[in-house]
Structure formats: structure tokens, C-alpha cells
């Protein structure tokens, strides 16, 4: 399997490829512009010379003022190579000194025809020795008649040499520029990606036993700094999660060790000597209590694990008012014989979406916790209210309350503010942790605050089961559904039932279906 290219190599190749394409395009455009400009310069020079000859060619011959003017304008070499004047019949009348020994400048049929109509003609012709010659044929018109024809020619050899040298320069400079740019791009890419290599090396050094290390932030404020900050944030969360796992494992081991130690001690004492049946019965009863405690601990640990995981797809409609009434009966049974009164303070109709059994367990943990920590003669009050769109389930007691400094700590697993009392009443320290995990999995929050009577006030805040948009969509669905059904029924029964009865039936059907849809989606 071929090894993929590194980012450094890909960046260098992309940069080099883009630069090469840019230089090729610029070179082609530059070559074309240079060729066009040279051609324009040649044509302009020919036109200037031809106009001078046309203006001063009357009665001219070799050695005339025209000849001297052209010598001054072009120099001896330019004049000897490019100039001749012919009559309308095509016979040369004035020629450059070097032309008598050579063939005259050619006069093509197209140039002759244009001259007869008074038009100038630019042509590129193949001349002796295979050189291209740029020729301008300019007619001289006087009194409306063609008097003579001025021809000025210029060899394109100089233009071709210039273009060839420019092309040769490009063949050397473009690859050199690409090579230098590729080298510089590779160095810059290596320098730019060096912090990434440092981050990779630092990340490889970080293990589960050394999560306190962090990736160094350069302080430049660029994308790499933001990446380093993101990695550091992830490492901080991992460190917190690992610390919580270690603490949870230690607390769970401690909670398991206590009943196991008691169970082992009771059994060892019973086996040291012969005991009466009554003594064995007491030992077995004590062992059974410890086994039950271990069972409750295992169930709570399993519940906490499930509540901390991603919530299942079960999203039923949960009526919090009915849940509060159910918990009122359960709370009355829990408080029997304790002198604690459990009552329902307020019940506002409210519904949410979620796992009904899980939400019931979370609320029951709060009620059970309040009953345990409320002294005889106290009260535990539950209520269901709404705060805007959110639904609130509140459990308030008249117990000792929760100090503000411990308002968040009590929701951690195995945390008990009064260990001795918690063990006396059978508390393990997982109830509040399970409740918060369940509420968080449903998108809600669980907080504790000081109640009006000085006790603790636990508040579960859950998002609504359906908002105004959901009600609107349900109503629209009810309207469309009932209308379609009414139309279908009307088409089938219209021949037997009067129209006004069909209208009333459609209205009743609309109300029924709309109410059913709203109820099931609320």
C-alpha cells in the first residue's frame, strides 16, 4: 500500500504547481504582448517613412532631397535596405542604393489593387535568404489620380531575434524561479508546520498517568494556537474524567469493602465455636442485611452507569402531574412511622418527553432523600409548576438543608455530608448522582437551593415536550388530515346525504382529529 503524502509535501507540490501555472500563463501573455508591440512598432516605422516619401517624392531621384531626408530619418543602412518608389505601371523610379543589384521589393496583386483604390497595404512577405519582410505599399494620389506608389520594407529578422532571445530567457528563468520557489515553499511549509510536529510529540508523551501535561501555546493567536487550546481543553476534560473514574472506583471499593468486612467478621465469629440455633439465626439475619446492602449498592451502581450513558431512543409523553400524584402515595408509605408529612403543594398540568421510568426514579430519589433527612414533625412538599416553556418538579423539605459550599458536591457519587447518619438510615450516596444523571440525559438540570423553611429545595427543570411550533404543526396536520377525510367521505356519500349534513360532519371530524393529534403530541 502506497504511503500517503505528508501535508508538508502536498503544500509544497500545490504551491509549486500553482506558481508554475501562473508563470507559464504570464510568460505566454508577455511573449504575445511583446510580439504584438514589436509588430506595431514596425508598422508605425514603415508608415512614418512612407508618409515622408509621399510628401516629398515629386520629381525625386537618387540623391534628391527625399533621399537625404530618409537618410537623416533612418540612417544609411535603413534607407539602403528598405526603400523604393515605383510608377503606376510598376517600374521602379527611385530605389535604395543596394536594391539595383537585387530584386525589387515585390508588389503583390492585392497591394496593387488596394493602391489603385488609394488604400495602403501592410504585408509580410518571404524575401531572399528566407527572411520575412514587412512591406508597406502606400499610394500617392494627386488631383485624384494615382501618381506613384511608395514601398517601404523592413526585415523582421531583428524582431524574430528579439522574440527568440526573450523565449530563451523564459526557458531559463521560469524553471529557475519554480525551483527557487519550491525550495522556499518547502522551507516555509516546514517552518509553518513545525508547531504541529511539536504538538504531536507533546501529545505522544501524554499518557493516562500524566494527563496534567499540556501542549505549548505559541501565543501568536493563529489557527495553530486555537488548535493547541482546543487540545488543552480536551486534555483538561480527560483529566477530570479520569480523576472522577479513579475517585469513583475508590469510593465504590470502599463501599463494597464495608459490608463485606462486616459479613466476613460475623461469619468468622460464628464459626469459632459451637453456637445455639438462636445465635446462628442472629448471625444469618445480620449477614442477610449486609447482603441486601450489597444488592442495593450494585443496583445503584448499575442505575448510575445507565443514567450516565446516552439516553435511549424511548421518548414517551410523561405527565408530571400524574407523576407527582403517584409519588405522593409512595412518599406517604416511606414516611409511615417517621412523623414526617408528605403533601402535594401544587400541581400544574405539564408534560415532557422522555423515559417515564427513569424520570420516576429520579423524582423518587429526591422524595426518599427528603424523607430520610427530615426530622419528625417536619414536612416534605412536592409541586409541579411551569417556568415559561420549561416544566419544574420541586421537592422541598424542612430538614437541616444543604450548605451553599456543598450545593454541587452533594451530586457527586458516594458523597454524604453526614456519614454516620447516612449509614444509620441506609444511605449509600448515589441517589442524588443518579437523579442528576437522569435529568441531564433528558436535557434538563437538577439544582438545590435553600427552601423557605430553611430546608433543602431540589428543583428539576425539564424542557417542554412540545413548544408553540409543535402545537402549530399538530394543528396544521389535524386540519389537513380532517379536510382530506371530509372530502373523501363527501365524494362517497354526497349522493345520499345532503350537503349541510356533510359540512357539520366535517367540522366534527376536524375537531376530533385535531384534538387527538394535539393530545398525543403535547
N, C-alpha and C positions, 0 to 999 in steps of 0.2 A: 504493500500500500504506500502510495507516494505521500511523503510528508508535506503537510500544507505550508505555504509560505508564511513567514512571520509578518507582523504588522509593519515592522521596520522595512522589510524588503518590499512589501506591497506599496507602502507610501513612496519609497524611492522609485519604484517602477512607474507608478502612476504619475509622479511628478516629472520624471524623465520623459515619459510618453507624451504628456500634455505639452511640455516645453518643446519637444521635437516637432510635434504637430504645429505648434504656434510658429516656430522658426521656419518651418517649411512653407507655411501659408504666407508669412511675412516676406520670405525670400522670393516666392513666386510673384507676389504683388509688387515687391520692389523691383524685380527684374522687368516685369511688364511695364511699370511706370517709367523706368529708365529707358527702355526701348522706345516707348511712346514719346518721351520727351526728346530723345535724340532724333527721332524721325521728324518731330515738329521743328526742331532747330534746323535740320537740313532743309526742310521745305521753306522755312522762313528765310534762310540764307539765299536759296535759289530765287525766291520771289523778290527779295531785295535787289539782287544782281540783275534780274530780268527787267525790273522796273527802271533801274538806272540806264540799262542799254536801250530800253524802249524810248525813254525820254530824250536820249542824246544820240540816236542812231541815224539821224538824217544825214545822208551823204558821207557816212563814215566809211573808212577803210583802215587797213592796218597802219598803225602809227597815228591815228586820228585822236582827237580829244577823248572820244569814248574809250579807246584803248588805254589811254593814260589814266582816265578816271577809274577804270576797272582795275588797273594795276595798283593804283593807290588804295582802292577798296579791298581787294582780295590778296594783293601781293602777286609777284610774278608767277609763282607756282600755281596758284588757284586759277589765274587767268589763262595760262598756257594749257591747262588740263580740261577746262570745263566750258569754254565759251565759243559760240558761233552764231552768225546771222545769215539767214537764207532768204531768198526772194520767194514770191508766191509760187513760182514754178518748181521750187525745191532746190535751186542751185545755191551753194554757199557763196556769200558775198564777203563776209568778214569772218575769219576763223582765228582761233588761238594759234600762236606760232608753232606749237608742236603738232597740231592737227593735220597740216598738209601732208606729212609723211604717213599718216594713219587714216583709217576710215573715218568719215564724218560721223557726227552724232546722228543716230538713227531717228527718222521721222515716221512714226507708225501711222497706219491708216486712221486710227481713232484720233490721234493728235492732229492729223491733217484735217479731218472732218470738223473737229472742235475749233481749230484755228479759222477755218472758213466761216464759222458762225460766231467768231470773236470770243471764244471761250478758251481759258488756259487749261492745260492738261499736265498733271503730275503722273509720272510713270517710273516704275522700277524695271530696268532692262538689263539683260545679261550682255556684258561688253567683253572686250578682249581679255584673254588670260583667265576667263571665268569669273571676273569680278562683277558684282552688281553695281549698276549705275543708276542714280536717281536723276531723272531728267525732267525739267520744266520746259514746256513749249508754250510761249506767250505770243499771241498775235499782236502786230502793231497796226492799228486802224487809224487812217487819216481820211477825212472827208467821206467817211462811210465806206471806204474801200480798204481791202487788205493790202498793205504796202509791203510788209516783210514779216518774217517770223523770227523771233528771238528764242534761241535754245540755250539753256544753261544746264550743265550736267555736273554732278558731284559723285565721286566714288564713295560707296558705302563701306569700303574696307576699314576706315578708321572707326566707324560706328560698330562694325562687327568685331573689331579688335577690342573695343571698349567693353562690349557686352560679354565677349569671351573671357576677358580678364575679370570682370565682375562675377561671372559664373564660377570661374576657377577659385576666386576668393571665397565665394559662398561654400564651395565644396570643402574648403579647408576650415573656414570659420564656424560653420554650423556644427559639424561633428565635434570640433574642439569645444564649442560653447556647451553642447549637450553633455560631453564628458565632464567638463568642469562643473556644470550644474548638477549632474548626477552625483559627483563626488561631494559637492557641498550639500546637496539634499540628503544624502546618506548620513553625513556628519550631523546635520541639523535634526534629522529624524531620530538618530541615536541619542542626541542630547535631549531632545524633547521627550523621548520615551524612557530616559534613564530613571526618572522618578517612579515609573510603572514597574521597572525591574526592582527598584528598591522596595516598593510596596509588596511585590511578590515574595522577595526574600524575607521581609519582615513577617508577612502572613504565614510563610512556611515555618518560621521559628515559633509561632504562637500555637500552643497545644492546649488541651483541656486542663492541664495542670498549670499553665502560665497564661491565663486569659487576661491578666492585668496589663500585658504589654499592648502598645498601640502603634499604629502606623504614623510615621512622622509627617506632619503637615508643613509644606514648604512656606506657606504664608504669602503666596502670590495671588491668591483669590481666584485662580483659574479653574478649569474643569478638573484638573488633577487634584487640586486641593479639595474640591467638592467630593470627588471620589474617595479621597482619604478620610474626609469627615464622615461620609456615609459608612465606610468600612469600620471606622472607630465606633460609630453609633451601633452598628451591628454587633461588634465585639462587646460593647458595654451591655447590650441586651443579652447576649450569650453568657457573659459573666454572671449577670444577675440570675438568669435561668439556671445555670449550673449551681450557683450558690443556693438557690431555692431548692433544687433537687437534692443537694447534699444535706441541707438542713432538714428537708422533709424525710429523707432516708434515716437520718439520725433520730429525728423525733419519732418516726414510725417504729424504729428498732427499740427505742426506749419504751414506747407504749406497749409494744409486744413483750418486752422483757419483764415488765412489772407483773402482769397476770401469770406469765409462765413461771416466774420465780415463786410467786405465791402458790401456784398449783404444785410445783415440784416440792416446795417446803412442806406443804400439807401432806403430800403423799409419802415423803420420806419419814415424817414424824409418825404417820400411821403404820409404817412398816417396821419401825424399830422394835416394837413389842406387840404382844397379843393385846387386842382391843375388844371391847364389848361391841355387840351389834349397834348399840346406840352411838358409840363413839365413831364407829365406821360410817354410820349414817350421817353424822355431822361433818366428817371429813369429805364424804362424797357430795354433800349439799354445798359445802364451800367450794369444792372443785367445780361443781356444775355452775356456780355463779361466775367463776373465773373463765370457764369455757364460754358462757354466754357473753361475757365481756369481750373475749377474743372474737366471737362471732359478730358482735356489733361493730367492733373495730374493723374487721375485714369487710363488712358490708359498707361501712362509711368510706373506707379507702377505695373500694370499687366504685361507689357512687361519685366520689370526688374525681376519680380518673375519667369516668364517663362525662361528668359535667364539664370538665376542663377541655374535652375534645371538641371537635367541630360538631355543632348541633345537627341532629338527623334531619332528614327532609320532612319529618312529620310536622305539619303546621296546621293544627286544628284550631277551630274557634273556641276560645276559652272565656267563659263568662266569669269575671272576677266577683260579681255579686253572689253568684251561686257558690263560688269557691269560699267566700267569706262565711256564708251560712253553714257550709259543711264544716269548716274549721271551728266554728262556734261550738258545734256539738263535740268535736274532738277535744277542744280545749276544756270543755266542761268535764269530760271524762278524765283528762290529765290532771286537772286541778281538784278532783274529788278527794276530800280528806286533808287538803293542804291549807284551807282557809283563804285561798286566792279566788277572786271572782273574775270570770272571763265573760265579756259582753261585746256586743257589736255596736260600735258608736255611730257609724254612718255607713250607708250602702248606696252609692250612686251607680246606676247602670253603666257598666263599662266592659268592653270585650277586647281581647288581644288575640294575636295569632301565635301559636306555639305548641309545645308538648304539655298537655294538661297534667300528666302525672308528674313531670319534672317540676312544673310551677307549683303544684300542690305540695311537693316535698320541700321546696324552698320556703314557702309560706309556713308550712307546718314546723320546720326547724325554728323559725322565728318565734312562733307561738309557744313551742315547747321550751325554748330557751328563756322566754319571758316568764313562763310559769315557774321554772326552776329557780330563777333568781329573784322572784318577787316574794317578800316576806308575808307571813299570814296576815290577813286583813287587807292586803293590797288588791290592786285591780289590774287586769290586762285587757286593754281595749283594742279592737281591730276596726279598721274602716277602709272603705273603698271610695276614692274620690277621683276627680279629673283635674288636671292642670293643663288647660289648653287642649291639645290633641293627645297628650300623654295620659296614661292611666296610672293611678297611685294606689298601692296596697300598703297600709300603715299598721304597724304593731307597736303599741305604746304601753309601758308598764310603770308601776310606781316603786320599782326596786331601787338599788343603790346607784344606778346609772353607769355611764362609761366616761372616764376622764377624757378630756379633749386630746391629750397626748397619745391615748391608746385607741382613738377612733378608727384608725386604719389598721393598726396592728392586730386587733381582735379578729379580723377577717383572714389572717394567716393560719395555715393548718397547725393544729396542736397548741395554739396559744390560748392560755387560760389566765385571766387576771388573778383569780384566787384558786390556786391548785388544790389546796386542802378541801375547800368547799366543793370544787368541781368533782373531785373524786368521791366525796360523800354522796353526791347526788347522781353519780354515774356519768359525769361528763367526760368526753374524750378530747374535745377541742376541734372537731371537724364540722360541726353543724353550720356555723356561720360561713366557713370557707366553701362548703358545698352550696349553700344558698347563693353566695355571690357568684360562684362559677356558673350556676344555672341561669341566674339573671343576666350575667354578661353574655352567655351563649344566645340569649334571646334579644340581644341588642339593648338591654336596659342597664340600670345602675341600682346598687344597694348601698345605702349610706346610713349612718347612725348619728343622732344628734340628741341634745338634752331635751327631755319632754317637759310639758307644762308643770307636771307634779314633781319634777326633779329626777325622774327615772330616765330610762333609755327610750328613744323613739326611732324605730327602724323603718325606713321608707324604701319600698321597691317602686321604681319608676320604669314603666314599660312603654314602648312605642305603640301607637294605636294599631288595631287590626286592619282598619281601612280608613283612609282620610276622605276629605271632601272630593278629591278627584276620583277615588274609588266609588263613592256614592253616586257621583255624576255618571260614571261609566256604567254602573249597575243599572241606574235608571234608564240610561240610553239603551242598554241591552234589553231591558224589560219592554221599553216602548217598541223597539224594532221587532222583538220576538212576538209580542202580542199583536202588533199590526199585521205581521205576516200570517199569523194563525187566523186572525179575523178575516183577512182577505181570502185565505184558502177555504175557511168554513163558509164564508158568504158565497163563494163561487159554487160550492157544492149544494148549499141549502137555499140559495136565492130563489130558486123556482118554487119552493114550497113555503118559505117563511117571509112575511112582509119585511121591507127594508128597515122600518123603525125598530123592529124587534132585533134585527141583526146589529144595529147601532148600539142598542143597550147591551146586548150580549158581548160585543167587542169591548165596551167600556168595562164591564165586569171582569172580562178576561184579562184586560190590561192591568187593572188594579190587583188582581190575584197574582198574576205572574210577576209584576213589578214588586209587590210586597214579598213574594217568595225569594226573588233574586237579592233584594236588599237585605233580607234577614240572613240568608246563607252567606253573604259576603261581608256582613257587618263584623 
